[in-house]
Amino acid sequence: MADLVLERDHTLTGVHHGGVRVMGGSFVMVGTLHGGLDVRATGTALIVGWHRGVVAVASGALVIVTGTLDGTVYIAQGGRVVVDPGGRLNGSIDNDGLLTVRGTVDGPRSGRGEIRIERGGTLRNPAPPDRKR
């Protein structure tokens, strides 16, 4: 399938193979997405189903995970990712923004961003200790 470029609200049901770029509005992913998800400054994405692929969250963008996200996540400074109760994020995270954990996050983490653990959230596979060069 071709990549989707969204400039207004859109809900994805079923299965999509290919990338999704959210330029504006809200993207709700209820089905399954196999491919990259790029959320731009005014965009919001809600992952209710299952996503497998890279996620890039730009400054000013928001991604909320209530389903399962398997893949690498890049959070730019000013970007936000929230893993709500019942949500799972499995994969490496390069965080220069804000990661709020209310569900489960499992994977290596890097970056200078903030991590907030709220409402019984769980972090597994902690980040490696800082090493002096």
N, CA, C and O of each residue as an XYZ file, in Angstrom:
532
protein
N       0.837     -1.198      0.000
C       0.000      0.000      0.000
C       0.878      1.255      0.000
O       2.045      1.216      0.388
N       0.314      2.319     -0.424
C       1.035      3.585     -0.471
C       1.053      4.239      0.904
O       0.230      3.934      1.767
N       2.000      5.137      1.088
C       2.058      5.909      2.318
C       0.869      6.857      2.390
O       0.394      7.358      1.371
N       0.399      7.096      3.608
C      -0.683      8.048      3.835
C      -0.098      9.361      4.339
O       0.761      9.357      5.221
N      -0.544     10.468      3.797
C      -0.179     11.796      4.287
C      -1.484     12.449      4.732
O      -2.379     12.696      3.924
N      -1.574     12.724      6.032
C      -2.828     13.205      6.616
C      -2.699     14.656      7.069
O      -1.739     15.028      7.745
N      -3.671     15.459      6.689
C      -3.689     16.859      7.097
C      -4.911     17.192      7.936
O      -5.075     18.326      8.386
N      -5.774     16.195      8.145
C      -6.960     16.380      8.996
C      -7.260     15.048      9.684
O      -6.588     14.050      9.423
N      -8.246     15.030     10.544
C      -8.578     13.851     11.336
C      -8.799     12.624     10.453
O      -9.418     12.699      9.392
N      -8.269     11.484     10.933
C      -8.407     10.238     10.183
C      -8.341      9.064     11.152
O      -7.544      9.072     12.090
N      -9.182      8.050     10.924
C      -9.152      6.819     11.709
C      -8.784      5.672     10.780
O      -9.376      5.502      9.715
N      -7.790      4.883     11.203
C      -7.346      3.730     10.440
C      -7.873      2.468     11.102
O      -7.583      2.202     12.269
N      -8.647      1.696     10.356
C      -9.108      0.392     10.815
C      -8.537     -0.651      9.860
O      -8.081     -0.302      8.771
N      -8.553     -1.893     10.240
C      -7.999     -2.931      9.379
C      -6.484     -2.922      9.446
O      -5.903     -2.540     10.462
N      -5.837     -3.345      8.356
C      -4.381     -3.470      8.295
C      -3.844     -2.539      7.219
O      -4.376     -2.481      6.111
N      -2.785     -1.812      7.556
C      -2.125     -0.928      6.587
C      -0.644     -1.257      6.566
O       0.005     -1.279      7.612
N      -0.102     -1.515      5.374
C       1.331     -1.734      5.175
C       1.865     -0.501      4.472
O       1.529     -0.245      3.315
N       2.688      0.257      5.160
C       3.241      1.485      4.595
C       3.295      2.551      5.661
O       2.805      2.349      6.772
N       3.875      3.664      5.340
C       4.057      4.737      6.299
C       2.831      5.632      6.435
O       1.958      5.673      5.568
N       2.800      6.344      7.552
C       1.763      7.340      7.798
C       2.457      8.606      8.292
O       3.230      8.562      9.249
N       2.180      9.726      7.643
C       2.702     11.026      8.072
C       1.512     11.882      8.476
O       0.633     12.172      7.665
N       1.500     12.284      9.758
C       0.418     13.107     10.287
C       0.899     14.552     10.295
O       1.681     14.948     11.160
N       0.431     15.332      9.335
C       0.844     16.727      9.209
C      -0.005     17.636     10.102
O       0.453     18.696     10.529
N      -1.235     17.219     10.379
C      -2.146     17.993     11.212
C      -3.360     17.157     11.541
O      -3.632     16.153     10.882
N      -4.079     17.565     12.548
C      -5.258     16.828     12.967
C      -4.899     15.643     13.834
O      -3.772     15.512     14.311
N      -5.890     14.777     14.030
C      -5.727     13.606     14.886
C      -5.786     12.339     14.047
O      -6.654     12.187     13.187
N      -4.863     11.445     14.307
C      -4.825     10.144     13.671
C      -5.116      9.099     14.735
O      -4.399      9.013     15.733
N      -6.158      8.306     14.533
C      -6.505      7.235     15.466
C      -6.268      5.919     14.746
O      -6.867      5.653     13.704
N      -5.392      5.097     15.308
C      -5.027      3.828     14.701
C      -5.641      2.715     15.531
O      -5.114      2.330     16.574
N      -6.778      2.202     15.041
C      -7.518      1.165     15.754
C      -7.080     -0.213     15.285
O      -7.118     -1.167     16.063
N      -6.669     -0.336     14.046
C      -6.294     -1.623     13.463
C      -4.824     -1.928     13.674
O      -4.303     -1.827     14.785
N      -4.159     -2.308     12.577
C      -2.750     -2.696     12.606
C      -1.989     -1.896     11.563
O      -2.418     -1.783     10.414
N      -0.866     -1.346     11.971
C      -0.012     -0.568     11.074
C       1.368     -1.194     11.050
O       2.018     -1.326     12.087
N       1.819     -1.584      9.848
C       3.170     -2.087      9.623
C       3.891     -1.030      8.800
O       3.767     -1.010      7.575
N       4.637     -0.156      9.453
C       5.350      0.895      8.736
C       5.612      2.064      9.646
O       5.187      2.068     10.801
N       6.299      3.042      9.143
C       6.668      4.205      9.926
C       5.485      5.118     10.226
O       4.530      5.212      9.455
N       5.581      5.779     11.360
C       4.596      6.788     11.756
C       5.362      8.055     12.084
O       6.186      8.072     12.999
N       5.090      9.112     11.337
C       5.769     10.395     11.494
C       4.715     11.425     11.895
O       3.837     11.765     11.102
N       4.806     11.914     13.125
C       3.802     12.850     13.632
C       4.444     14.226     13.717
O       5.396     14.427     14.472
N       3.928     15.167     12.948
C       4.475     16.520     12.856
C       3.901     17.452     13.921
O       3.047     17.055     14.715
N       4.377     18.685     13.927
C       4.160     19.660     15.006
C       2.721     19.826     15.482
O       2.500     19.942     16.688
N       1.761     19.840     14.612
C       0.386     20.061     15.068
C      -0.411     18.765     15.093
O      -1.627     18.789     15.284
N       0.258     17.639     14.902
C      -0.428     16.361     14.826
C      -0.516     15.637     16.151
O       0.284     15.850     17.062
N      -1.525     14.767     16.231
C      -1.716     13.891     17.378
C      -2.022     12.501     16.841
O      -2.776     12.352     15.880
N      -1.435     11.489     17.463
C      -1.725     10.110     17.077
C      -2.118      9.315     18.316
O      -1.491      9.429     19.370
N      -3.160      8.511     18.173
C      -3.622      7.621     19.232
C      -3.506      6.199     18.707
O      -4.176      5.825     17.744
N      -2.651      5.411     19.344
C      -2.435      4.029     18.940
C      -3.250      3.137     19.869
O      -2.871      2.890     21.014
N      -4.379      2.659     19.346
C      -5.276      1.798     20.111
C      -5.007      0.337     19.753
O      -5.108     -0.543     20.608
N      -4.671      0.085     18.506
C      -4.416     -1.268     18.015
C      -2.959     -1.645     18.180
O      -2.374     -1.474     19.250
N      -2.369     -2.170     17.089
C      -0.978     -2.612     17.111
C      -0.204     -1.913     16.006
O      -0.613     -1.911     14.845
N       0.934     -1.314     16.389
C       1.808     -0.661     15.418
C       3.172     -1.300     15.490
O       3.733     -1.473     16.572
N       3.711     -1.654     14.318
C       5.068     -2.197     14.245
C       5.849     -1.348     13.260
O       5.593     -1.374     12.056
N       6.814     -0.588     13.791
C       7.627      0.263     12.938
C       8.192      1.427     13.717
O       7.981      1.542     14.924
N       8.906      2.281     13.030
C       9.540      3.452     13.626
C       8.501      4.549     13.832
O       7.625      4.754     12.993
N       8.610      5.259     14.969
C       7.741      6.397     15.255
C       8.622      7.618     15.486
O       9.538      7.574     16.307
N       8.355      8.701     14.773
C       9.059      9.970     14.956
C       8.048     11.002     15.439
O       7.023     11.233     14.799
N       8.354     11.618     16.580
C       7.448     12.585     17.200
C       8.142     13.942     17.198
O       9.119     14.141     17.920
N       7.647     14.865     16.398
C       8.256     16.189     16.258
C       7.899     17.093     17.441
O       7.002     16.783     18.225
N       8.598     18.191     17.554
C       8.295     19.194     18.574
C       6.854     19.661     18.418
O       6.432     20.023     17.320
N       6.102     19.655     19.508
C       4.710     20.072     19.472
C       3.733     18.949     19.174
O       2.522     19.150     19.265
N       4.232     17.766     18.819
C       3.368     16.630     18.491
C       3.144     15.763     19.723
O       3.903     15.820     20.690
N       2.083     14.957     19.667
C       1.713     14.079     20.776
C       1.329     12.716     20.232
O       0.560     12.614     19.276
N       1.875     11.657     20.852
C       1.484     10.284     20.550
C       1.032      9.641     21.851
O       1.740      9.690     22.857
N      -0.165      9.032     21.827
C      -0.711      8.343     22.993
C      -0.857      6.875     22.631
O      -1.422      6.536     21.592
N      -0.342      6.002     23.499
C      -0.379      4.566     23.253
C      -1.294      3.914     24.288
O      -1.007      3.938     25.485
N      -2.397      3.333     23.816
C      -3.254      2.536     24.692
C      -3.240      1.081     24.240
O      -3.710      0.199     24.959
N      -2.704      0.833     23.057
C      -2.560     -0.514     22.509
C      -1.108     -0.949     22.639
O      -0.514     -0.837     23.711
N      -0.533     -1.451     21.532
C       0.854     -1.932     21.541
C       1.641     -1.268     20.427
O       1.194     -1.211     19.281
N       2.812     -0.770     20.775
C       3.732     -0.170     19.818
C       5.032     -0.953     19.904
O       5.695     -0.943     20.941
N       5.402     -1.630     18.824
C       6.655     -2.381     18.739
C       7.551     -1.694     17.729
O       7.281     -1.733     16.528
N       8.625     -1.059     18.206
C       9.541     -0.408     17.287
C      10.349      0.673     17.966
O      10.222      0.896     19.170
N      11.171      1.337     17.198
C      12.014      2.422     17.686
C      11.212      3.710     17.708
O      10.466      4.005     16.774
N      11.372      4.488     18.797
C      10.641      5.743     18.952
C      11.647      6.881     19.115
O      12.552      6.811     19.947
N      11.477      7.917     18.317
C      12.292      9.129     18.404
C      11.391     10.267     18.861
O      10.409     10.591     18.194
N      11.722     10.873     19.995
C      10.936     11.986     20.527
C      11.814     13.237     20.489
O      12.806     13.325     21.212
N      11.447     14.195     19.651
C      12.204     15.440     19.539
C      11.944     16.323     20.764
O      10.957     16.143     21.477
N      12.836     17.267     20.988
C      12.623     18.243     22.055
C      11.281     18.929     21.813
O      11.031     19.441     20.722
N      10.419     18.939     22.833
C       9.095     19.528     22.688
C       8.037     18.536     22.237
O       6.853     18.871     22.199
N       8.445     17.320     21.894
C       7.507     16.258     21.532
C       7.105     15.475     22.775
O       7.827     15.461     23.772
N       5.939     14.817     22.707
C       5.452     14.069     23.872
C       4.916     12.705     23.450
O       4.248     12.568     22.425
N       5.229     11.695     24.270
C       4.658     10.362     24.118
C       4.095      9.959     25.472
O       4.771     10.079     26.493
N       2.850      9.479     25.478
C       2.195      9.014     26.696
C       1.811      7.551     26.480
O       1.109      7.223     25.524
N       2.273      6.679     27.371
C       1.878      5.278     27.346
C       0.869      5.110     28.481
O       1.243      5.065     29.653
N      -0.409      5.018     28.124
C      -1.482      4.968     29.109
C      -1.628      3.569     29.709
O      -1.057      2.614     29.182
N      -2.394      3.432     30.816
C      -2.604      2.121     31.433
C      -3.112      1.113     30.398
O      -4.025      1.400     29.622
N      -2.508     -0.052     30.407
C      -2.844     -1.081     29.433
C      -2.029     -0.980     28.162
O      -1.974     -1.938     27.391
N      -1.391      0.162     27.922
C      -0.564      0.359     26.742
C       0.820     -0.237     26.935
O       1.329     -0.316     28.053
N       1.428     -0.663     25.811
C       2.782     -1.230     25.841
C       3.621     -0.605     24.733
O       3.193     -0.519     23.582
N       4.811     -0.177     25.098
C       5.792      0.304     24.131
C       7.004     -0.606     24.268
O       7.669     -0.615     25.304
N       7.286     -1.372     23.217
C       8.401     -2.321     23.205
C       9.394     -1.886     22.143
O       9.091     -1.946     20.951
N      10.570     -1.452     22.556
C      11.584     -1.044     21.594
C      12.454      0.049     22.149
O      12.230      0.532     23.259
N      13.441      0.438     21.387
C      14.365      1.472     21.840
C      13.722      2.849     21.711
O      12.906      3.100     20.824
N      14.120      3.736     22.632
C      13.561      5.082     22.672
C      14.702      6.082     22.726
O      15.563      6.010     23.603
N      14.704      7.012     21.789
C      15.631      8.140     21.805
C      14.785      9.348     22.182
O      14.065      9.900     21.351
N      14.882      9.754     23.451
C      13.972     10.745     24.018
C      14.675     12.065     24.305
O      15.526     12.143     25.191
N      14.322     13.090     23.561
C      14.766     14.447     23.869
C      13.581     15.308     24.273
O      13.727     16.518     24.447
N      12.421     14.707     24.424
C      11.193     15.415     24.807
C      10.677     14.922     26.141
O      11.390     14.958     27.144
N       9.429     14.459     26.151
C       8.787     13.982     27.379
C       8.120     12.637     27.113
O       7.304     12.503     26.201
N       8.479     11.648     27.923
C       7.864     10.326     27.885
C       7.139     10.131     29.204
O       7.769     10.131     30.262
N       5.810      9.963     29.155
C       5.017      9.713     30.350
C       4.589      8.254     30.323
O       3.977      7.790     29.361
N       4.924      7.533     31.402
C       4.680      6.095     31.462
C       3.608      5.803     32.503
O       3.831      5.952     33.704
N       2.441      5.385     32.023
C       1.351      4.927     32.891
C       1.057      3.456     32.619
O       0.340      2.807     33.380
N       1.612      2.940     31.536
C       1.492      1.534     31.156
C       2.849      0.882     31.297
O       3.494      1.014     32.338
N       3.304      0.167     30.251
C       4.579     -0.548     30.299
C       5.475     -0.112     29.149
O       5.047     -0.064     27.996
N       6.723      0.204     29.475
C       7.741      0.536     28.483
C       8.890     -0.440     28.684
O       9.434     -0.553     29.782
N       9.260     -1.147     27.612
C      10.296     -2.162     27.687
C      11.275     -1.959     26.545
O      10.928     -2.142     25.379
N      12.502     -1.581     26.886
C      13.526     -1.402     25.874
C      14.550     -0.378     26.311
O      14.319      0.378     27.255
N      15.685     -0.351     25.628
C      16.735      0.598     25.978
C      16.319      2.028     25.674
O      15.589      2.293     24.719
N      16.796      2.939     26.503
C      16.448      4.351     26.351
C      17.701      5.206     26.323
O      18.683      4.928     27.011
N      17.645      6.257     25.509
C      18.734      7.228     25.436
C      18.122      8.601     25.257
O      16.907      8.734     25.107
N      18.960      9.618     25.274
C      18.501     10.985     25.081
C      18.484     11.768     26.377
O      18.721     11.224     27.455
N      18.203     13.045     26.253
C      18.239     13.965     27.397
C      16.852     14.391     27.854
O      16.718     15.297     28.676
N      15.833     13.749     27.330
C      14.468     14.120     27.672
C      14.049     13.614     29.041
O      14.786     12.900     29.720
N      12.848     14.006     29.421
C      12.298     13.664     30.733
C      11.432     12.412     30.636
O      10.718     12.207     29.654
N      11.509     11.578     31.674
C      10.634     10.417     31.800
C       9.852     10.578     33.084
O      10.431     10.728     34.160
N       8.519     10.546     32.970
C       7.651     10.612     34.146
C       6.939      9.274     34.289
O       6.321      8.788     33.341
N       7.026      8.688     35.461
C       6.312      7.447     35.730
C       5.130      7.803     36.621
O       5.302      8.337     37.717
N       3.915      7.498     36.133
C       2.693      7.860     36.840
C       1.760      6.656     36.921
O       1.837      5.742     36.101
N       0.886      6.666     37.913
C      -0.216      5.697     38.039
C       0.211      4.247     37.866
O      -0.452      3.483     37.165
N       1.304      3.869     38.496
C       1.740      2.474     38.437
C       2.423      2.076     37.152
O       2.518      0.886     36.848
N       2.900      3.037     36.392
C       3.621      2.727     35.159
C       4.867      1.903     35.444
O       5.419      1.960     36.543
N       5.314      1.128     34.441
C       6.451      0.230     34.607
C       7.478      0.471     33.515
O       7.153      0.496     32.328
N       8.740      0.649     33.943
C       9.877      0.732     33.023
C      10.669     -0.552     33.165
O      11.097     -0.905     34.263
N      10.864     -1.252     32.061
C      11.691     -2.456     32.067
C      12.921     -2.197     31.225
O      12.966     -1.259     30.430
N      13.930     -3.056     31.417
C      15.178     -2.937     30.661
C      15.712     -1.510     30.759
O      15.736     -0.777     29.770
N      16.143     -1.120     31.971
C      16.567      0.274     32.184
C      17.718      0.694     31.282
O      18.467     -0.126     30.752
N      17.821      1.981     31.137
C      18.878      2.567     30.324
C      20.235      2.220     30.928
O      20.356      2.118     32.148
N      21.253      2.038     30.096
C      22.587      1.742     30.630
C      23.130      2.935     31.403
O      22.765      4.074     31.113
N      23.998      2.690     32.385
C      24.567      3.810     33.154
C      25.422      4.700     32.249
O      26.009      4.236     31.271
N      25.479      5.991     32.599
C      26.311      6.917     31.838
C      27.777      6.506     31.974
O      28.232      6.124     33.052
N      28.489      6.592     30.882
C      29.912      6.252     30.909
C      30.697      7.499     30.548
O      30.339      8.236     29.629
N      31.776      7.719     31.291
C      32.643      8.853     30.973
C      33.531      8.482     29.797
O      34.000      7.350     29.681
N      33.750      9.450     28.937
C      34.553      9.192     27.731
C      35.970      9.609     27.953
O      36.801      9.472     27.055
